[in-house]
Amino acid sequence: MSIDRSLLSNLPLFRGLDGEGMARVLLNATLRDVARGETVFDQGAPAERFYLLLRGRLKVSQVTPDGQQVMVRIVHPGDLFGFARALNRPDYPGTARAVVDSTVTGWPMEDWPAVVEASPPVAASALRTLGKRLDEAHTRLRELSTEEVERRIAHTVLRLADRAGRVEAEGIRLDFPISRQDVAQLSGTTLHTASRILSAWEGRGWVAGGRQRLTVVDRAALARLADPEI
């Protein structure tokens, strides 16, 4: 599928590129629509391409050695993902699956140097992404080690609301389907525990649920729970 230059030229990663620079970036780029439920790549597959999410949302999950599937992150519009070679891996460490209809731009992995040369912000973004993932891993490890589960879930829900929330009359609604199992996995707890806590919050009027829906009704209450010392 041919790529409309405006899809990328308006993004911070490529803003300011002249026609020649954009042509170099788009030389081997492809555009792909990914239907809800479809994978962009699967865990263990050869890392042949890296990607940029243009619209939609993706969930990245991993299957553990004992066969459990765990969601590890959400990919948001404007995020680079799938650059496994930066981690010195020949394969993808997880599976990226669309949770809503999405669109991605992909490049052959060997084009990374050319894309970076044409648009240095791409390299800076990749470094920020890796740094953010490392910081998130450290944050989750600290929360798992030091915080009670209700605080961990509050932190998880607030992070999701801040990154993927849409302000509506009822509150801040996550703009993609998310299950209680997803919240449990992102918080490092069980489905039973996450369901019990979210149900209690619904009873207090802090959140509103539904079938794979979550709305933060009282953000201040969750913030006080997440960081009581503030």
CYANA upper distance limits for C-alpha pairs under 8 A (distance plus 0.5 A):
  1 MET  CA     30 THR  CA      6.79
  1 MET  CA     31 LEU  CA      5.93
  1 MET  CA     32 ARG  CA      7.42
  2 SER  CA     30 THR  CA      7.37
  2 SER  CA     31 LEU  CA      7.14
  3 ILE  CA      7 LEU  CA      8.00
  3 ILE  CA     26 LEU  CA      8.22
  3 ILE  CA     29 ALA  CA      8.39
  3 ILE  CA     30 THR  CA      7.46
  3 ILE  CA     31 LEU  CA      6.62
  4 ASP  CA      8 LEU  CA      8.27
  5 ARG  CA      9 SER  CA      6.46
  5 ARG  CA     22 MET  CA      7.99
  6 SER  CA     10 ASN  CA      6.47
  7 LEU  CA     11 LEU  CA      7.90
  7 LEU  CA     54 LEU  CA      8.23
  8 LEU  CA     13 LEU  CA      8.41
  8 LEU  CA     14 PHE  CA      6.76
  8 LEU  CA     15 ARG  CA      8.35
  9 SER  CA     14 PHE  CA      5.77
  9 SER  CA     15 ARG  CA      5.68
  9 SER  CA     16 GLY  CA      7.95
  9 SER  CA     17 LEU  CA      7.73
  9 SER  CA     22 MET  CA      8.13
 10 ASN  CA     14 PHE  CA      7.54
 10 ASN  CA     15 ARG  CA      6.22
 11 LEU  CA     15 ARG  CA      6.27
 11 LEU  CA     78 GLY  CA      7.85
 13 LEU  CA    119 SER  CA      7.71
 13 LEU  CA    121 PRO  CA      5.90
 13 LEU  CA    122 VAL  CA      6.17
 13 LEU  CA    125 SER  CA      7.93
 14 PHE  CA     22 MET  CA      8.18
 14 PHE  CA    119 SER  CA      6.77
 14 PHE  CA    121 PRO  CA      7.82
 14 PHE  CA    122 VAL  CA      8.27
 17 LEU  CA     21 GLY  CA      6.01
 17 LEU  CA     22 MET  CA      6.40
 17 LEU  CA    119 SER  CA      7.76
 18 ASP  CA     22 MET  CA      6.72
 19 GLY  CA     23 ALA  CA      6.57
 20 GLU  CA     24 ARG  CA      6.86
 21 GLY  CA     25 VAL  CA      6.86
 21 GLY  CA    118 ALA  CA      5.94
 21 GLY  CA    119 SER  CA      7.91
 22 MET  CA     26 LEU  CA      6.60
 22 MET  CA    118 ALA  CA      8.08
 23 ALA  CA     27 LEU  CA      6.35
 24 ARG  CA    114 ALA  CA      8.00
 24 ARG  CA    115 VAL  CA      7.68
 24 ARG  CA    118 ALA  CA      7.09
 25 VAL  CA     29 ALA  CA      7.68
 25 VAL  CA    114 ALA  CA      7.87
 25 VAL  CA    115 VAL  CA      5.73
 25 VAL  CA    118 ALA  CA      6.90
 25 VAL  CA    119 SER  CA      8.15
 26 LEU  CA     30 THR  CA      8.37
 28 ASN  CA    107 TRP  CA      6.70
 28 ASN  CA    108 PRO  CA      7.66
 28 ASN  CA    111 ASP  CA      8.26
 29 ALA  CA    105 THR  CA      7.06
 29 ALA  CA    106 GLY  CA      6.08
 29 ALA  CA    107 TRP  CA      5.31
 29 ALA  CA    108 PRO  CA      8.10
 30 THR  CA    105 THR  CA      6.07
 30 THR  CA    106 GLY  CA      5.81
 30 THR  CA    107 TRP  CA      7.11
 31 LEU  CA    103 THR  CA      7.67
 31 LEU  CA    104 VAL  CA      6.44
 31 LEU  CA    105 THR  CA      5.13
 31 LEU  CA    106 GLY  CA      7.03
 32 ARG  CA    103 THR  CA      6.16
 32 ARG  CA    104 VAL  CA      5.88
 32 ARG  CA    105 THR  CA      6.81
 32 ARG  CA    106 GLY  CA      8.24
 33 ASP  CA    101 ASP  CA      7.93
 33 ASP  CA    102 SER  CA      6.36
 33 ASP  CA    103 THR  CA      4.92
 33 ASP  CA    104 VAL  CA      7.00
 34 VAL  CA     38 GLU  CA      6.52
 34 VAL  CA     39 THR  CA      7.85
 34 VAL  CA     40 VAL  CA      7.60
 34 VAL  CA     98 ALA  CA      7.05
 34 VAL  CA    101 ASP  CA      6.40
 34 VAL  CA    102 SER  CA      5.55
 34 VAL  CA    103 THR  CA      6.27
 34 VAL  CA    104 VAL  CA      7.92
 35 ALA  CA     98 ALA  CA      7.11
 35 ALA  CA    100 VAL  CA      7.39
 35 ALA  CA    101 ASP  CA      5.03
 35 ALA  CA    102 SER  CA      6.80
 36 ARG  CA     97 ARG  CA      8.26
 36 ARG  CA     98 ALA  CA      5.48
 36 ARG  CA     99 VAL  CA      5.62
 36 ARG  CA    100 VAL  CA      5.01
 36 ARG  CA    101 ASP  CA      5.16
 36 ARG  CA    102 SER  CA      7.73
 37 GLY  CA     97 ARG  CA      6.56
 37 GLY  CA     98 ALA  CA      5.82
 37 GLY  CA     99 VAL  CA      6.40
 37 GLY  CA    100 VAL  CA      7.95
 38 GLU  CA     97 ARG  CA      6.15
 38 GLU  CA     98 ALA  CA      6.24
 39 THR  CA     95 THR  CA      7.49
 39 THR  CA     96 ALA  CA      6.08
 39 THR  CA     97 ARG  CA      4.65
 39 THR  CA     98 ALA  CA      6.76
 40 VAL  CA     95 THR  CA      8.12
 40 VAL  CA     96 ALA  CA      6.02
 40 VAL  CA     97 ARG  CA      6.55
 40 VAL  CA     98 ALA  CA      8.05
 41 PHE  CA     45 ALA  CA      7.50
 41 PHE  CA     92 TYR  CA      8.02
 41 PHE  CA     95 THR  CA      6.22
 41 PHE  CA     96 ALA  CA      6.18
 41 PHE  CA     97 ARG  CA      8.09
 42 ASP  CA     92 TYR  CA      7.40
 42 ASP  CA     94 GLY  CA      6.88
 42 ASP  CA     95 THR  CA      4.73
 42 ASP  CA     96 ALA  CA      7.08
 43 GLN  CA     62 GLN  CA      7.39
 43 GLN  CA     63 VAL  CA      8.43
 43 GLN  CA     91 ASP  CA      7.96
 43 GLN  CA     92 TYR  CA      5.74
 43 GLN  CA     93 PRO  CA      5.85
 43 GLN  CA     94 GLY  CA      4.66
 43 GLN  CA     95 THR  CA      5.11
 44 GLY  CA     91 ASP  CA      5.75
 44 GLY  CA     92 TYR  CA      5.78
 44 GLY  CA     93 PRO  CA      6.68
 44 GLY  CA     94 GLY  CA      7.66
 45 ALA  CA     91 ASP  CA      5.83
 45 ALA  CA     92 TYR  CA      6.27
 46 PRO  CA     90 PRO  CA      6.48
 46 PRO  CA     91 ASP  CA      4.78
 46 PRO  CA     92 TYR  CA      6.95
 47 ALA  CA     82 GLY  CA      7.93
 47 ALA  CA     83 PHE  CA      8.02
 47 ALA  CA     84 ALA  CA      6.73
 47 ALA  CA     85 ARG  CA      7.72
 47 ALA  CA     89 ARG  CA      8.30
 47 ALA  CA     90 PRO  CA      6.11
 47 ALA  CA     91 ASP  CA      4.97
 47 ALA  CA     92 TYR  CA      5.90
 47 ALA  CA    109 MET  CA      7.85
 48 GLU  CA    108 PRO  CA      6.46
 48 GLU  CA    109 MET  CA      5.85
 49 ARG  CA     82 GLY  CA      7.58
 49 ARG  CA     83 PHE  CA      7.76
 49 ARG  CA    106 GLY  CA      6.70
 49 ARG  CA    107 TRP  CA      5.83
 49 ARG  CA    108 PRO  CA      4.90
 49 ARG  CA    109 MET  CA      5.03
 50 PHE  CA     80 LEU  CA      8.10
 50 PHE  CA     81 PHE  CA      6.78
 50 PHE  CA     82 GLY  CA      5.29
 50 PHE  CA     83 PHE  CA      5.36
 50 PHE  CA     84 ALA  CA      8.32
 50 PHE  CA    106 GLY  CA      6.12
 50 PHE  CA    107 TRP  CA      6.04
 50 PHE  CA    108 PRO  CA      7.09
 50 PHE  CA    109 MET  CA      6.32
 51 TYR  CA     80 LEU  CA      6.20
 51 TYR  CA     81 PHE  CA      5.84
 51 TYR  CA     82 GLY  CA      6.41
 51 TYR  CA     83 PHE  CA      7.86
 51 TYR  CA    104 VAL  CA      6.94
 51 TYR  CA    105 THR  CA      6.04
 51 TYR  CA    106 GLY  CA      4.86
 51 TYR  CA    107 TRP  CA      6.94
 52 LEU  CA     77 PRO  CA      8.39
 52 LEU  CA     78 GLY  CA      6.87
 52 LEU  CA     79 ASP  CA      6.24
 52 LEU  CA     80 LEU  CA      4.95
 52 LEU  CA     81 PHE  CA      6.72
 52 LEU  CA    104 VAL  CA      6.11
 52 LEU  CA    105 THR  CA      5.72
 52 LEU  CA    106 GLY  CA      7.00
 53 LEU  CA     57 ARG  CA      8.40
 53 LEU  CA     75 VAL  CA      7.97
 53 LEU  CA     76 HIS  CA      7.34
 53 LEU  CA     77 PRO  CA      5.52
 53 LEU  CA     78 GLY  CA      5.98
 53 LEU  CA     79 ASP  CA      6.17
 53 LEU  CA     80 LEU  CA      7.09
 53 LEU  CA     81 PHE  CA      8.26
 53 LEU  CA    102 SER  CA      8.19
 53 LEU  CA    103 THR  CA      6.78
 53 LEU  CA    104 VAL  CA      5.06
 53 LEU  CA    105 THR  CA      7.04
 54 LEU  CA     77 PRO  CA      5.66
 54 LEU  CA     78 GLY  CA      6.30
 54 LEU  CA    102 SER  CA      7.98
 54 LEU  CA    103 THR  CA      6.00
 54 LEU  CA    104 VAL  CA      5.93
 54 LEU  CA    105 THR  CA      7.54
 55 ARG  CA     76 HIS  CA      8.31
 55 ARG  CA     77 PRO  CA      5.64
 55 ARG  CA     78 GLY  CA      8.31
 55 ARG  CA    102 SER  CA      5.74
 55 ARG  CA    103 THR  CA      5.79
 55 ARG  CA    104 VAL  CA      7.73
 56 GLY  CA     76 HIS  CA      7.64
 56 GLY  CA     77 PRO  CA      6.89
 56 GLY  CA     98 ALA  CA      7.95
 56 GLY  CA     99 VAL  CA      8.19
 56 GLY  CA    100 VAL  CA      6.24
 56 GLY  CA    101 ASP  CA      6.39
 56 GLY  CA    102 SER  CA      4.65
 56 GLY  CA    103 THR  CA      7.15
 57 ARG  CA     74 ILE  CA      7.55
 57 ARG  CA     75 VAL  CA      6.29
 57 ARG  CA     76 HIS  CA      5.91
 57 ARG  CA     77 PRO  CA      7.33
 57 ARG  CA     98 ALA  CA      6.48
 57 ARG  CA     99 VAL  CA      6.34
 57 ARG  CA    100 VAL  CA      6.50
 57 ARG  CA    101 ASP  CA      8.31
 57 ARG  CA    102 SER  CA      6.98
 57 ARG  CA    176 PHE  CA      7.39
 58 LEU  CA     74 ILE  CA      6.28
 58 LEU  CA     75 VAL  CA      5.44
 58 LEU  CA     76 HIS  CA      7.46
 58 LEU  CA     96 ALA  CA      6.62
 58 LEU  CA     97 ARG  CA      5.80
 58 LEU  CA     98 ALA  CA      4.85
 58 LEU  CA     99 VAL  CA      6.06
 58 LEU  CA    100 VAL  CA      8.03
 58 LEU  CA    102 SER  CA      8.37
 59 LYS  CA     71 MET  CA      7.34
 59 LYS  CA     72 VAL  CA      8.25
 59 LYS  CA     73 ARG  CA      6.57
 59 LYS  CA     74 ILE  CA      5.22
 59 LYS  CA     75 VAL  CA      6.69
 59 LYS  CA     95 THR  CA      8.45
 59 LYS  CA     96 ALA  CA      6.16
 59 LYS  CA     97 ARG  CA      5.89
 59 LYS  CA     98 ALA  CA      6.93
 59 LYS  CA     99 VAL  CA      7.16
 60 VAL  CA     71 MET  CA      6.35
 60 VAL  CA     72 VAL  CA      6.33
 60 VAL  CA     73 ARG  CA      5.84
 60 VAL  CA     74 ILE  CA      6.68
 60 VAL  CA     75 VAL  CA      7.83
 60 VAL  CA     94 GLY  CA      6.57
 60 VAL  CA     95 THR  CA      5.85
 60 VAL  CA     96 ALA  CA      4.93
 60 VAL  CA     97 ARG  CA      6.93
 61 SER  CA     69 GLN  CA      7.08
 61 SER  CA     70 VAL  CA      5.85
 61 SER  CA     71 MET  CA      4.52
 61 SER  CA     72 VAL  CA      5.89
 61 SER  CA     73 ARG  CA      7.69
 61 SER  CA     94 GLY  CA      5.92
 61 SER  CA     95 THR  CA      5.79
 61 SER  CA     96 ALA  CA      7.20
 62 GLN  CA     69 GLN  CA      6.11
 62 GLN  CA     70 VAL  CA      5.84
 62 GLN  CA     71 MET  CA      6.85
 62 GLN  CA     72 VAL  CA      7.49
 62 GLN  CA     93 PRO  CA      7.61
 62 GLN  CA     94 GLY  CA      5.21
 62 GLN  CA     95 THR  CA      6.82
 63 VAL  CA     67 GLY  CA      6.20
 63 VAL  CA     68 GLN  CA      5.86
 63 VAL  CA     69 GLN  CA      4.82
 63 VAL  CA     70 VAL  CA      6.76
 63 VAL  CA     94 GLY  CA      8.11
 64 THR  CA     68 GLN  CA      5.73
 64 THR  CA     69 GLN  CA      6.84
 64 THR  CA     70 VAL  CA      7.92
 70 VAL  CA    185 GLN  CA      6.58
 71 MET  CA    182 ASP  CA      7.09
 71 MET  CA    185 GLN  CA      6.49
 71 MET  CA    186 LEU  CA      7.07
 72 VAL  CA    185 GLN  CA      8.05
 72 VAL  CA    186 LEU  CA      6.93
 73 ARG  CA    186 LEU  CA      8.03
 75 VAL  CA     79 ASP  CA      6.80
 75 VAL  CA     81 PHE  CA      8.06
 76 HIS  CA    164 ALA  CA      8.17
 79 ASP  CA    129 THR  CA      8.41
 80 LEU  CA    125 SER  CA      8.13
 80 LEU  CA    126 ALA  CA      7.32
 80 LEU  CA    129 THR  CA      7.99
 82 GLY  CA     92 TYR  CA      7.31
 83 PHE  CA     87 LEU  CA      8.19
 83 PHE  CA    109 MET  CA      7.96
 84 ALA  CA     88 ASN  CA      7.19
 84 ALA  CA     89 ARG  CA      5.94
 84 ALA  CA     90 PRO  CA      7.33
 84 ALA  CA     91 ASP  CA      7.06
 84 ALA  CA     92 TYR  CA      6.30
 84 ALA  CA     93 PRO  CA      7.85
 85 ARG  CA     89 ARG  CA      5.63
 85 ARG  CA     90 PRO  CA      6.67
 85 ARG  CA     91 ASP  CA      8.43
 85 ARG  CA    109 MET  CA      8.29
 89 ARG  CA     93 PRO  CA      8.42
 98 ALA  CA    102 SER  CA      6.89
 99 VAL  CA    176 PHE  CA      7.37
 99 VAL  CA    177 PRO  CA      7.08
100 VAL  CA    176 PHE  CA      7.14
100 VAL  CA    177 PRO  CA      8.05
107 TRP  CA    111 ASP  CA      6.96
107 TRP  CA    112 TRP  CA      8.19
108 PRO  CA    112 TRP  CA      7.99
111 ASP  CA    115 VAL  CA      6.67
112 TRP  CA    116 VAL  CA      6.58
113 PRO  CA    117 GLU  CA      6.54
114 ALA  CA    118 ALA  CA      6.67
115 VAL  CA    119 SER  CA      6.52
115 VAL  CA    120 PRO  CA      8.45
115 VAL  CA    122 VAL  CA      7.92
116 VAL  CA    120 PRO  CA      5.46
116 VAL  CA    121 PRO  CA      7.89
116 VAL  CA    122 VAL  CA      6.16
116 VAL  CA    123 ALA  CA      6.11
119 SER  CA    123 ALA  CA      8.32
120 PRO  CA    124 ALA  CA      7.15
121 PRO  CA    125 SER  CA      6.42
122 VAL  CA    126 ALA  CA      6.68
123 ALA  CA    127 LEU  CA      6.78
124 ALA  CA    128 ARG  CA      6.68
125 SER  CA    129 THR  CA      6.49
126 ALA  CA    130 LEU  CA      6.68
127 LEU  CA    131 GLY  CA      6.52
128 ARG  CA    132 LYS  CA      6.37
129 THR  CA    133 ARG  CA      6.64
130 LEU  CA    134 LEU  CA      6.71
131 GLY  CA    135 ASP  CA      6.57
132 LYS  CA    136 GLU  CA      6.48
133 ARG  CA    137 ALA  CA      6.56
134 LEU  CA    138 HIS  CA      6.72
135 ASP  CA    139 THR  CA      6.54
136 GLU  CA    140 ARG  CA      6.54
137 ALA  CA    141 LEU  CA      6.57
138 HIS  CA    142 ARG  CA      6.55
139 THR  CA    143 GLU  CA      6.59
140 ARG  CA    144 LEU  CA      6.49
140 ARG  CA    187 SER  CA      8.10
141 LEU  CA    145 SER  CA      6.64
142 ARG  CA    146 THR  CA      6.46
142 ARG  CA    147 GLU  CA      8.23
143 GLU  CA    147 GLU  CA      5.50
143 GLU  CA    148 GLU  CA      8.43
143 GLU  CA    152 ARG  CA      6.67
144 LEU  CA    148 GLU  CA      8.29
144 LEU  CA    149 VAL  CA      8.36
144 LEU  CA    152 ARG  CA      7.91
144 LEU  CA    188 GLY  CA      7.42
147 GLU  CA    151 ARG  CA      6.78
147 GLU  CA    152 ARG  CA      6.92
148 GLU  CA    152 ARG  CA      7.03
149 VAL  CA    153 ILE  CA      6.72
149 VAL  CA    187 SER  CA      8.12
149 VAL  CA    189 THR  CA      7.59
150 GLU  CA    154 ALA  CA      6.72
150 GLU  CA    197 ILE  CA      7.30
150 GLU  CA    225 LEU  CA      8.47
150 GLU  CA    226 ALA  CA      8.50
151 ARG  CA    155 HIS  CA      6.73
151 ARG  CA    225 LEU  CA      6.59
151 ARG  CA    226 ALA  CA      5.23
151 ARG  CA    227 ASP  CA      8.29
152 ARG  CA    156 THR  CA      6.75
152 ARG  CA    187 SER  CA      6.22
152 ARG  CA    226 ALA  CA      7.63
153 ILE  CA    157 VAL  CA      6.62
153 ILE  CA    183 VAL  CA      7.66
153 ILE  CA    184 ALA  CA      8.05
153 ILE  CA    187 SER  CA      5.95
153 ILE  CA    194 ALA  CA      7.89
154 ALA  CA    158 LEU  CA      6.60
154 ALA  CA    222 LEU  CA      6.24
154 ALA  CA    223 ALA  CA      7.79
154 ALA  CA    225 LEU  CA      7.34
154 ALA  CA    226 ALA  CA      5.87
155 HIS  CA    159 ARG  CA      6.63
155 HIS  CA    223 ALA  CA      8.33
155 HIS  CA    226 ALA  CA      6.14
156 THR  CA    160 LEU  CA      6.81
156 THR  CA    183 VAL  CA      7.68
156 THR  CA    186 LEU  CA      7.26
156 THR  CA    187 SER  CA      6.66
157 VAL  CA    161 ALA  CA      6.61
157 VAL  CA    183 VAL  CA      8.00
157 VAL  CA    216 VAL  CA      8.49
158 LEU  CA    162 ASP  CA      6.54
158 LEU  CA    219 ARG  CA      8.06
158 LEU  CA    222 LEU  CA      7.90
158 LEU  CA    223 ALA  CA      7.97
159 ARG  CA    163 ARG  CA      6.71
160 LEU  CA    164 ALA  CA      6.10
160 LEU  CA    165 GLY  CA      7.34
160 LEU  CA    174 LEU  CA      7.65
161 ALA  CA    165 GLY  CA      4.77
161 ALA  CA    166 ARG  CA      8.29
161 ALA  CA    172 ILE  CA      7.03
161 ALA  CA    173 ARG  CA      7.63
161 ALA  CA    174 LEU  CA      6.50
161 ALA  CA    216 VAL  CA      7.72
164 ALA  CA    174 LEU  CA      6.08
164 ALA  CA    175 ASP  CA      6.56
164 ALA  CA    176 PHE  CA      8.29
165 GLY  CA    172 ILE  CA      5.90
165 GLY  CA    173 ARG  CA      5.72
165 GLY  CA    174 LEU  CA      4.95
165 GLY  CA    175 ASP  CA      6.48
166 ARG  CA    172 ILE  CA      5.79
166 ARG  CA    173 ARG  CA      5.63
166 ARG  CA    174 LEU  CA      6.68
166 ARG  CA    175 ASP  CA      6.74
167 VAL  CA    171 GLY  CA      6.35
167 VAL  CA    172 ILE  CA      5.00
167 VAL  CA    173 ARG  CA      6.87
168 GLU  CA    172 ILE  CA      6.49
168 GLU  CA    173 ARG  CA      7.34
170 GLU  CA    215 THR  CA      8.16
170 GLU  CA    217 VAL  CA      6.77
171 GLY  CA    215 THR  CA      6.63
171 GLY  CA    216 VAL  CA      6.06
171 GLY  CA    217 VAL  CA      4.94
171 GLY  CA    218 ASP  CA      7.79
172 ILE  CA    215 THR  CA      5.86
172 ILE  CA    216 VAL  CA      5.47
172 ILE  CA    217 VAL  CA      6.93
173 ARG  CA    213 ARG  CA      8.35
173 ARG  CA    214 LEU  CA      6.56
173 ARG  CA    215 THR  CA      4.56
173 ARG  CA    216 VAL  CA      6.73
174 LEU  CA    178 ILE  CA      8.48
174 LEU  CA    213 ARG  CA      7.65
174 LEU  CA    214 LEU  CA      6.43
174 LEU  CA    215 THR  CA      6.63
176 PHE  CA    213 ARG  CA      8.13
177 PRO  CA    212 GLN  CA      5.43
177 PRO  CA    213 ARG  CA      6.13
178 ILE  CA    182 ASP  CA      6.69
178 ILE  CA    183 VAL  CA      7.96
178 ILE  CA    212 GLN  CA      5.19
178 ILE  CA    213 ARG  CA      6.36
178 ILE  CA    214 LEU  CA      7.55
179 SER  CA    183 VAL  CA      7.07
179 SER  CA    211 ARG  CA      7.98
179 SER  CA    212 GLN  CA      5.02
179 SER  CA    213 ARG  CA      7.50
180 ARG  CA    184 ALA  CA      6.60
180 ARG  CA    191 LEU  CA      7.05
180 ARG  CA    194 ALA  CA      6.96
180 ARG  CA    195 SER  CA      6.67
180 ARG  CA    212 GLN  CA      7.92
181 GLN  CA    185 GLN  CA      6.69
181 GLN  CA    190 THR  CA      8.23
181 GLN  CA    191 LEU  CA      5.76
181 GLN  CA    194 ALA  CA      8.10
182 ASP  CA    186 LEU  CA      6.67
183 VAL  CA    187 SER  CA      6.56
183 VAL  CA    194 ALA  CA      7.47
184 ALA  CA    188 GLY  CA      6.47
184 ALA  CA    189 THR  CA      5.53
184 ALA  CA    190 THR  CA      6.07
184 ALA  CA    191 LEU  CA      5.95
184 ALA  CA    193 THR  CA      8.19
184 ALA  CA    194 ALA  CA      5.84
185 GLN  CA    189 THR  CA      6.68
185 GLN  CA    190 THR  CA      7.77
185 GLN  CA    191 LEU  CA      8.44
189 THR  CA    193 THR  CA      7.18
189 THR  CA    194 ALA  CA      7.34
190 THR  CA    194 ALA  CA      6.74
191 LEU  CA    195 SER  CA      6.44
192 HIS  CA    196 ARG  CA      6.64
193 THR  CA    197 ILE  CA      6.75
194 ALA  CA    198 LEU  CA      6.54
195 SER  CA    199 SER  CA      6.43
196 ARG  CA    200 ALA  CA      6.75
197 ILE  CA    201 TRP  CA      6.74
198 LEU  CA    202 GLU  CA      6.66
198 LEU  CA    207 VAL  CA      7.99
199 SER  CA    203 GLY  CA      6.81
200 ALA  CA    204 ARG  CA      6.95
201 TRP  CA    205 GLY  CA      6.71
201 TRP  CA    206 TRP  CA      5.71
201 TRP  CA    207 VAL  CA      6.34
202 GLU  CA    206 TRP  CA      6.28
202 GLU  CA    207 VAL  CA      5.50
202 GLU  CA    208 ALA  CA      6.05
202 GLU  CA    209 GLY  CA      7.72
205 GLY  CA    217 VAL  CA      7.22
205 GLY  CA    218 ASP  CA      7.60
206 TRP  CA    216 VAL  CA      6.87
206 TRP  CA    217 VAL  CA      5.58
206 TRP  CA    218 ASP  CA      5.10
206 TRP  CA    219 ARG  CA      7.72
206 TRP  CA    221 ALA  CA      7.27
206 TRP  CA    222 LEU  CA      7.69
207 VAL  CA    214 LEU  CA      7.55
207 VAL  CA    215 THR  CA      6.02
207 VAL  CA    216 VAL  CA      5.06
207 VAL  CA    217 VAL  CA      5.36
207 VAL  CA    218 ASP  CA      7.17
208 ALA  CA    214 LEU  CA      6.42
208 ALA  CA    215 THR  CA      5.55
208 ALA  CA    216 VAL  CA      7.07
208 ALA  CA    217 VAL  CA      7.14
209 GLY  CA    213 ARG  CA      5.96
209 GLY  CA    214 LEU  CA      5.25
209 GLY  CA    215 THR  CA      6.88
210 GLY  CA    214 LEU  CA      7.21
218 ASP  CA    222 LEU  CA      7.27
219 ARG  CA    223 ALA  CA      6.60
220 ALA  CA    224 ARG  CA      6.69
221 ALA  CA    225 LEU  CA      6.82
222 LEU  CA    226 ALA  CA      6.53
223 ALA  CA    227 ASP  CA      6.51
223 ALA  CA    228 PRO  CA      8.20
224 ARG  CA    228 PRO  CA      5.36
224 ARG  CA    229 GLU  CA      8.45
224 ARG  CA    230 ILE  CA      7.80
